[in-house]
Amino acid sequence: MSTTEATLSADGTQRHEPPRAWVAVAVLAFVGTLNYVDRFLPAVLAEPIKADLALSDTAIGVINGFGFLIVYAVVGIVLARFADRGAFGLVISGCLTLWGAMTMLGGVVTSGFQLALTRVGVAIGEAGSTPAAHAYVAHNFIPERRAGPLAVITRAIPLASAASLIGGGLLAETLGWRMTFVIMGTLSVLFVPVVLMALGRRQTMASVVVAPQESVVWWVLLRKPSYLAIVTCAAFISVAGYSLTTFAPAFLMRSHGMSLGEVGLQYGLASGITGIVGLLFIGRLADVLAARDPRWLLRVVAAMTAVLIPFSVLAFVVESRLLSVWFISLSYVVGIAYMAPSVAAIQRLVRHDQRATASAVFLFFSSTVGSAGPFLTGVFSDALSADLGTDSLGRALLLVPVAQVMAVAMLLIASRRFRSEMVEEDA
C-alpha cells in the first residue's frame, strides 16, 4: 500500500487517504445494493415461489419477514465484534460470499424448509456487512464528514428496492424465479475480489485500555440516554418503513386498481427517485450543519420527518392514484434518509472499538421492533375489513404517520443530552 493510499498515526492506527476511502465508499454502496436486492427478491417473487413450492402465505411471511429479521438482528451483533478489530474487508467479503452462495442455493431448493435454510444463510451473511461498512466510514472519515459517505452507502436501499420491483420481476418472467436467484447470487460472489482490493483485508487499530467498569458488552451502550433514544427512534421509523415496504403495493392495487406491473414501474421509479435524492440531500445537509453543532445530526432527521408526516397521512386518503404513489414515496424517504445522520450520530457516542457493535445494536432494534409494523398493520386491516372493505388497509397504514410522530419525539429527547455524552475523538 502506498503512502498516498493510507496513513499511519503515532498510535499505530491505519487510515485510508480520502481518495481511496471514497473509492471504498462507492464499492460499499454497490455491496449494499446487492445486499438489499437479495433481501427484497423473495418478496417480489413470492407468487411464483408459492406456486412452485406449494407454500402458504404464512410460510412466506415467516421465511421472508420475521424469521429473516430476527436472525439478521442477532447475528449482526456477533459479527460486529470482528469488524471492530479493523477487519472491515475480511468481514464484508466473507459476508458477501456467504449470502451470494446461499442466494444461489435458493434457486435449486425443492421445499419450503430448504428455502428457509438458505434464507437463514443469507440473513447471517447480510447481518455482518452493514455494521462493518458503517465502522469503516467512522474509522476513515473525520466526525464532521461522515453523514455524506454514509448517505452514499445508504442509497443502496432505494436502488435495490427499485431494481427488485422493476428488474427482478422482468428477469423472473423471462428466466423464472430460480434462475433469477442464481444470477443475483453469482453477481454477489463475483464482486468479492473488488471488495478486498478496495478495502484491504484489515486496518490496524489503536489499542484501547479498558477500565474494569467499562465493559464492552453490547448492552452497556444502552446506558447512554441519547444512544437509547436514537435507537428507539430508529425502531419507530422501522415500524413505519417495514409497514410501507410490505403493504404499499397491495394498497395501491386494492384501493386504486393498479396492476402489479403498474405498481412495479410507477412506485418503483417514484420511490427510487425520491429515496436517492432525499438521502443524499439530507446526508449533505447534516454534514454541513453538524460541523457547527453535532446535534444537527439529530435535528435534521427530526425536521425532515416532521415535514413529511402530512404526506404519510394524505398518501392513504387521497383519491388520485398519481398523488397516492408520490405521497407514499415521500413517506418512504423517512425510512431511508434518517439512517445516515443517525448512524453518524451514534458513532460519536462510542469508542472506536465499539463502532460496528453500536451499528449492529442499532440495526438489531430496528429489525426486531420494526418487524411488528407489518404484523400490526395486518391485524388492523383484518379488524376493519368488515366495515371498510378494501379501504381497511389504507386506514391500517395510518400506523405509519403515528410511528413517525413518535420517532420525532425520540429525536428531540436524544438531542438534549447528545453533546454532553459524545466521546472525544482525534482529528
Secondary structure, 3 states (H helix, E strand, C coil): CCCCCEEECCCCCEEECHHHHHHHHHHHHHHHHHHHHHHHHHHHCHHHHHHHHCCCHHHHHHHHHHHHHHHHHHHHHHHHHHHCCCCHHHHHHHHHHHHHHHHHHHCCCCCHHHHHHHHHHHHHHHHHHHHHHHHHHHHHCCHHHCHHHHHHHHCHHHHHHHHHHHHHHHHHHHHCHHHHHHHHHHHHHHCHHHHHHHHCCCCCCCCCCCCCCCCCCHHHHHHCHHHHHHHHHHHHHHHHHHHHHHHHHHHHHHHHCCCHHHHHHHHHHHHHHHHHHHHHHHHHHHHHHHCCCCCHHHHHHHHHHHHHHHHHHHCCCCCCHHHHHHHHHHHHHHHHHCHHHHHHHHHCCCCHHHHHHHHHHHHHHHHHHHCHHHHHHHHHHHHHHHHHHHHHHHHHCCHHHHHHHHHHHHHHHHHHHHHHHCCCCCC
